[in-house]
Amino acid sequence: MAKTSNYLFKLDLMILSLLKEKDQYAYELTKEIAEKSKGRIEPKNGTMYPIIYKLIENGYISSNTIIYHNKARVYYHLEPAGKEYLDKIIVEFDELVDCINSFIHKD
């Protein structure tokens, strides 16, 4: 798995992109990231939660606790500020990929 310090590995980008589709709890996010990446990226709780908490702290997502089968599940929701942030980091990511592609595929 890529390191979180890697410019191309943007777990916050993945989390926000999934939350744009629907509200999810952490296990769902982790499972969907692993599925969509075909097992190449399998985030651990120790990686996911600090990012989730930072996104909450910045007002990009919010949380809502729901009781399901006598267990509390914390669902995360993309806020308007998170949508704006997501749009911004998608542009930054795409620009970085284009830049790298110009090096390795010499147009």
C-alpha positions in Angstrom: 0.0 0.0 0.0 1.2 3.5 -0.8 2.3 5.7 2.1 0.0 8.5 3.1 2.8 11.0 2.7 2.9 10.2 -1.1 1.4 13.0 -3.1 -0.6 10.6 -5.3 -2.1 8.6 -2.4 -5.0 10.7 -1.2 -7.1 8.8 1.3 -9.1 12.0 2.1 -9.9 12.3 -1.6 -11.2 8.7 -1.6 -13.3 9.1 1.6 -14.9 12.4 0.4 -15.6 10.9 -3.0 -17.4 8.0 -1.5 -19.3 10.2 0.9 -20.4 12.3 -2.1 -22.4 9.2 -3.2 -24.0 8.4 0.2 -23.5 8.6 3.9 -21.4 5.7 5.2 -19.8 4.4 8.4 -16.1 3.8 8.7 -16.2 0.1 8.0 -18.2 0.6 4.8 -15.7 3.2 3.7 -12.8 0.9 4.3 -14.5 -2.0 2.6 -15.5 0.1 -0.5 -12.0 1.5 -0.8 -10.5 -2.0 -0.8 -13.1 -3.2 -3.3 -12.8 -0.3 -5.7 -9.0 -0.6 -5.6 -9.2 -4.3 -6.2 -7.4 -4.9 -2.9 -4.5 -2.6 -3.7 -5.5 -0.2 -1.0 -6.7 -1.6 2.3 -6.8 1.2 4.9 -6.5 0.2 8.5 -8.5 1.8 11.3 -5.4 3.5 12.6 -5.1 5.3 9.2 -8.8 6.0 8.6 -9.9 7.5 11.9 -7.3 10.3 12.1 -8.2 11.4 8.6 -12.0 11.2 9.4 -11.5 13.2 12.6 -9.5 15.8 10.7 -12.2 16.1 8.1 -14.8 16.5 10.9 -12.6 19.1 12.6 -12.3 21.1 9.3 -16.1 21.0 8.8 -15.9 18.9 5.7 -17.9 16.1 7.0 -20.2 15.5 10.0 -21.2 12.5 12.0 -24.4 11.0 13.1 -24.8 8.0 15.4 -27.5 5.5 14.7 -28.4 2.4 16.7 -28.5 -0.6 14.5 -29.1 -4.1 16.0 -28.3 -2.7 19.4 -25.0 -1.4 18.2 -24.1 2.3 17.7 -22.9 3.1 14.1 -21.4 6.4 13.3 -22.3 7.5 9.8 -20.4 10.3 8.1 -22.0 12.9 5.8 -20.3 15.2 3.3 -21.0 18.8 4.2 -21.1 21.7 1.6 -17.6 22.8 2.7 -16.4 19.2 2.1 -17.9 19.3 -1.4 -16.0 22.5 -2.2 -12.8 20.9 -0.7 -13.3 17.7 -2.7 -13.7 19.7 -5.9 -10.4 21.6 -5.1 -8.4 18.5 -4.3 -9.7 16.6 -7.4 -8.3 19.5 -9.6 -5.0 19.4 -7.7 -4.8 15.6 -8.0 -5.6 15.7 -11.8 -2.9 18.4 -12.3 -0.3 16.4 -10.5 -1.2 13.2 -12.5 -1.0 15.2 -15.7 2.4 16.6 -14.7 3.8 13.1 -13.9 2.3 11.7 -17.1 4.2 14.3 -19.1 7.5 12.9 -17.6 6.8 9.3 -18.1 4.9 9.4 -21.4 6.8 12.2 -23.0 4.1 13.7 -25.3 
